[in-house]
Structures are given as C-alpha cells and as structure tokens.
Amino acid sequence: MRFHSSLPEDRIPARAGVGLKAEHYRTIIDTAPDIGFFEVHAENYMGAGGPPHRYLSAIRERYPLSLHGVGLSIGADRPLDQDHIARLRLLRHHYRPGLFSEHLAWSTHDAGFLNDLLPVPYTFETLQRVVEHIDQVQTALGCQMLLENPSTYVAFAESAYAETDFIAEVVRRSGCGLLLDVNNVFVASTNQQWDPVAYIESYPLASVMEIHLAGNDRQADEAGRPLLIDTHDRPVEDAVWYLYELAVRLVGPVPTLIEWDAQVPPWSILAMEAKRAESIMSANRPEGRRHAVAC
C-alpha cells in the first residue's frame, strides 16, 4: 500500500545531508551552509517546546528535513507504543519531513526500554509481526515509512530467510520503502564473514529511498578476528565508501546521510564528509536528479 499526504512536505534532494546536532545549531543558522538536508532523531524532539524546537524550526524554514526514529521497536514481540506513535504524528505534522525512517530491530521489553537496537530472527512469525507494525505506523502517520537494515554481530540459527529476502518480503507485503545503511552492511558482513558486495547486489534496490553512511570502531573477538562496532563516532572508512559507490551505481543517486552521533566533530569535518558523498553521486549521476519523498 502507498500513502499520499496532503501536507506540504519538502522533497529531499538526491544530495548529501547530515544529522543535526545541537553543537552546530548556531553555525547552521548563522552561515546557511550549502547542504542537501538535515536528519533528526525523532525522540530528541518529543518534548514540548524549548530551545531544541526553536532551533529546529528556524533550520526547517531553510532546509528539507528527514525524521529518523530509534524507539518504535518495530521488531518487538509486543504491541507498539501508541503514545509514541501519537508523538511521532505530532512531529510529522509540525515539521513536515520529506522522509521518515525506522530500524528493523527491537528495543522494548516488559521491563521497559532498552538502550540498544537488537536484531530479530528472520522467521515467518517475525515477518508477520514486522509487517503488521509497519502497517500500523504508516496508517497512523499517513505516509510511507522507510525500513533500515540492521547492524548485527551474530545470526539466529532459527532464521528461515536470508536478510535481503526477508526485507524484500517486508517491502512486498507492507509497501514500505527502504533506507540502505551501507555501514551496517559492512559491519555485519565483517562480523559474520559474508560478502557485502553480494548483499548489496541482492538487496531490494528499487525500494531504496535513502542511504546512511557512518564510522565504526574496529576491535577483535576472543579468537582475534575483526569485530566491528557501529559507533557513529568517526569518519566513514574507505571500505564503506567503496560499497557506497557500488550502491550509487546500482540505485542511482538518492538522499545520503552522514551519521555522526558521538564525539561530534566541528561542522567543517561533517561538511567534508558530505562533500565526498556528493562527489560520488555526481560521478554516477544519470540525467536529472532523483528526489525522495515518502511522507
């Protein structure tokens, strides 16, 4: 199913954007940098008023906005939090984001909310639950949701689907779009020793409406094998840039976000990362620009 909204959302251009951080509010407002869009974590703006909303409103007047959720717990084996959905709906109506995305993960339990995005087994039961939850969100928000592929460290023995097949079936049944997180592909493929190129080539690329890029921390497991942690606290590494170039060649240019959520650098560093993404898109750009709008 597809969702068409009467709200005047701005299309997100096929350019690079960055995650909006409080450290950069004044720089952005004072200098109006040439950037494609900003993305915010929805949960950071669910409070009533205050400086964060004042700054975000001023920035929204100049730039398209993408809304990225981290707390819906789409994969949880429990009902979705209707109060959380209601707060998301208010944010969408107020800021009119061009895109809204969430994770293929779970983070809620009887004991409360867990500060992690945890993986799900790829079973028929999980498929039914994820599709049901996405349907609820898309109906409540009145727009299409993008689903992000996870960063994982182990695989479930009971999984009956390959990850790309599972995601493709979610798209087919729910009508959602996809957010391809290239760093998540690299992290999961390194940790589980599978081919990231084959993963991207088998991904449901026609449904990709946004791409994420981020840095990761390289450690080692008890056997001395590489163990990558999805930290979002450093520049994108060359192997991820390589996979991004492959994705752009296959998908075409789409809105691409530089995620940097911890140890946030000066604005100039983020701007350089965004410029590199735009250079890759420009080198692989067909005639015309592809815009994305799901909300």
Secondary structure, DSSP 8 states (H G I E B T S, - for coil): ------S----B-SSEEEE--GGGHHHHHHH----S-EEEEGGGG-SSSSHHHHHHHHHHTTS-EEEE-SSS-TT-SS---HHHHHHHHHHHHHH--SEEEEES-EEEETTEEEEEEE----SHHHHHHHHHHHHHHHHHHTS--EEE----SS--TT--S-HHHHHHHHHHHH--EEEEEHHHHHHHHHHHT--HHHHHHHS-GGGEEEEEEE--EEEE-TTS-EEEE----S---HHHHHHHHHHHHHH----EEEE--SS---HHHHHHHHHHHHHHHHHT--SS---B---
